[in-house]
Structures are given as C-alpha cells and as structure tokens.
Amino acid sequence: LQSINLYTPSAIKPLPGEWTPWDDFLAHMFPVEADRAKVERWAATLIAKPGTRMIYGLLMMSENQGVGKGTFARILAELVGRQNASFPSASLIVDSQFNGWVAGKRLIIVDEIYEGHSWKAYNKLKSFV
C-alpha cells in the first residue's frame, strides 16, 4: 500500500501565554461543562493530532445570530491551517457532482447547512464523517 502525505501544518506556532480569553469564549459558546469538555477534547485532537481521523463532527445551532459559531470555526481553521480547511456552501455540497471541497481537508465548515428548508446537505455530509 502506497500513499502520499499531502498534509502541511498551520503557520501558527505555539507560544507561552494566557488562555483565559479562550476559556471564557468556550464557556460562553458551550455553557454546559460536560459539553464544553467534549468540544475541547475534539478541538484539541483536531489541532494537535493531524494523523488522527475524527470519527464525528460538530453541528452547532442557535436561535440567535452572532453568538460566535463562525468565530469558533474560523479560529479552528487557522489552527489546523487554512490549506487544511474548506468552506463550501450547502448548495455546493448538494448540487455539485464533484467533492473537491473535501479532498485533502481536515476541517469542513458550512456556515448555513439548512438552506432552503432542506436537510440534504446535512445528510450528504454524514457519509464524509
């Protein structure tokens, strides 16, 4: 079995510092401590273990806009490396015959998965997870 490693790391390098703002942000995003711990573990694995295949993804929903879901997703994209992330629209996922948006990516971010009152994009993404 032969394979080619196409992975390139993030340009962000770890530095010593204070992470209280990150903890506060996560506490705001995920107020239930048990949920927050699972998200922290998932995100840490995604960022620190590029060879580990994630066996589930996050579906974040809220009744209000502007609560930080997009910010959280974009921070993760920077930490895994923009080249390792993809930002397809729900219509691209549903309507396109091609799946180049998933090729070689570790993180897929879909801002609005429920476009047009249809769960087609969500259902199609399940096979990739």
C-alpha positions as CSV (number, residue, x, y, z in Angstrom):
1,L,0.0,0.0,0.0
2,Q,1.5,3.3,-1.1
3,S,0.3,6.7,0.0
4,I,1.3,10.3,-0.4
5,N,1.3,12.7,2.6
6,L,-0.2,16.0,1.4
7,Y,-0.5,17.5,4.9
8,T,1.0,20.9,5.5
9,P,1.0,22.3,9.1
10,S,-0.6,25.6,10.2
11,A,1.6,28.6,10.1
12,I,0.6,29.3,13.7
13,K,3.2,28.2,16.2
14,P,2.5,27.7,19.9
15,L,3.8,30.4,22.3
16,P,3.6,30.7,26.0
17,G,0.8,33.0,27.2
18,E,-2.6,33.4,28.9
19,W,-5.5,31.3,27.6
20,T,-8.2,32.7,29.8
21,P,-9.9,34.6,26.9
22,W,-10.2,31.3,25.1
23,D,-11.6,29.5,28.1
24,D,-14.1,32.4,28.6
25,F,-15.1,32.2,24.9
26,L,-15.7,28.4,25.2
27,A,-17.7,28.9,28.4
28,H,-19.9,31.4,26.5
29,M,-20.3,29.1,23.5
30,F,-20.8,25.9,25.5
31,P,-22.3,26.7,28.9
32,V,-22.8,23.1,29.9
33,E,-19.5,22.0,31.3
34,A,-19.7,18.4,30.1
35,D,-20.5,19.6,26.5
36,R,-17.6,22.1,26.7
37,A,-15.2,19.3,27.8
38,K,-16.2,17.2,24.8
39,V,-15.7,20.1,22.4
40,E,-12.4,21.0,24.0
41,R,-11.2,17.4,23.6
42,W,-12.4,17.2,20.0
43,A,-10.8,20.5,19.0
44,A,-7.5,19.6,20.8
45,T,-7.4,16.3,18.9
46,L,-8.2,18.0,15.6
47,I,-5.4,20.6,16.1
48,A,-2.7,18.5,17.7
49,K,-3.1,15.1,16.1
50,P,-3.3,15.6,12.3
51,G,-2.9,11.8,11.8
52,T,-6.0,11.0,13.8
53,R,-9.2,10.6,11.8
54,M,-12.0,12.3,13.6
55,I,-15.0,10.0,13.9
56,Y,-17.6,12.7,14.5
57,G,-18.1,16.4,13.7
58,L,-19.8,19.3,15.4
59,L,-23.2,20.6,14.5
60,M,-23.6,23.9,16.2
61,M,-27.1,25.6,16.2
62,S,-28.5,28.6,17.9
63,E,-31.7,30.6,17.7
64,N,-29.7,33.9,17.6
65,Q,-27.1,35.0,15.1
66,G,-23.8,36.5,16.3
67,V,-23.2,34.2,19.2
68,G,-19.7,33.1,18.0
69,K,-20.2,29.9,15.9
70,G,-18.4,31.4,12.9
71,T,-15.6,32.8,15.0
72,F,-15.1,29.5,16.7
73,A,-15.0,27.8,13.2
74,R,-12.5,30.3,11.8
75,I,-10.2,30.0,14.8
76,L,-10.1,26.3,14.3
77,A,-9.4,26.7,10.6
78,E,-6.4,28.9,11.4
79,L,-5.2,26.4,13.9
80,V,-5.4,23.4,11.6
81,G,-4.1,25.6,8.7
82,R,-6.3,27.3,6.2
83,Q,-5.0,25.0,3.5
84,N,-6.4,22.1,5.5
85,A,-9.9,23.6,5.8
86,S,-12.7,24.1,3.4
87,F,-15.7,26.4,3.4
88,P,-18.3,25.1,1.0
89,S,-21.9,26.3,0.8
90,A,-24.7,23.9,1.4
91,S,-25.8,24.3,-2.2
92,L,-22.3,23.3,-3.4
93,I,-22.5,20.2,-1.3
94,V,-25.9,19.3,-2.5
95,D,-25.9,20.4,-6.2
96,S,-22.3,19.6,-7.3
97,Q,-21.3,16.2,-8.7
98,F,-17.8,16.9,-7.5
99,N,-16.4,16.8,-4.0
100,G,-13.2,18.7,-4.4
101,W,-14.2,20.8,-1.3
102,V,-13.4,17.7,0.8
103,A,-10.2,16.5,-0.9
104,G,-7.2,16.7,1.4
105,K,-9.1,18.7,4.1
106,R,-9.2,18.0,7.8
107,L,-11.9,20.6,8.6
108,I,-15.1,21.4,6.6
109,I,-17.0,24.5,7.7
110,V,-20.5,25.0,6.4
111,D,-22.0,28.3,7.7
112,E,-25.6,27.6,6.9
113,I,-26.3,23.9,6.5
114,Y,-30.1,24.2,6.5
115,E,-30.5,26.4,3.3
116,G,-33.9,26.3,1.7
117,H,-35.6,24.4,4.5
118,S,-33.9,21.1,3.5
119,W,-31.5,18.8,5.3
120,K,-30.0,17.5,2.1
121,A,-26.5,19.0,2.8
122,Y,-26.5,17.6,6.4
123,N,-27.4,14.1,5.2
124,K,-24.8,14.2,2.4
125,L,-22.1,15.3,4.9
126,K,-22.8,12.3,7.2
127,S,-21.2,10.0,4.7
128,F,-17.9,12.0,4.8
129,V,-17.7,12.0,8.6
